[in-house]
Amino acid sequence: MNIKIGQPAPDFNLYDSTKNKITLSDMKGQNVLLLFFPLAFTSTCTVELCSIRDNISFYNDVNAKVFGISVDSLHTLAKYKVDQNLNFTLLSDFNKEVSSLYGSLYEMFGYNMKGVSKRSAFVIDKDGIIRYAEVLENASEQPNFKNINLTLENLR
């Protein structure tokens, strides 16, 4: 599925790294930043997510809830979150359903791994509408955080 700006965000349920069920539609009333990432413990993913960690006050100031999503297991994400001291929620899309729903799934990734999340970013406003969408084909690239942050500032 191709996600388009202006459409309602597809709802989903995923478990976080502490085994709590998170439902996107429960986040209505605040802005949401979804960051799909290929794999925990890899260099580009760590740089991206640690950048969010180091700038979490910005996301709090614009009333944005940040979720990192990958196909890693709950246990892997829990260890990764502790190791990197991440201060936002990581969600496991182990069954690859949400990554697929958001058009953010590689059929084939490096080392013949099938079904790994593409690096992607989606900003969802307080009413559940997509306001920013970026899906990267090259996993070594970063989302355009300047545009993401500008979008979130404009939603403040």
Buried (B, 14 or more C-beta within 10 A) or exposed (E): EEBEEEEEBBEBEBBBBEEEEBEBEEBEEEBBBBBBBBBBEBEBBBEBBEEBBEEBEBBEEBBBBBBBBBBBBBEBBBBBBEEBEBBBBBBBBBEBBBBBBBBBBBEEBEEEEEBBBBBBBBBBBBEBBBBBBBBBEEBEEBBBBEEBBEBBEEBE
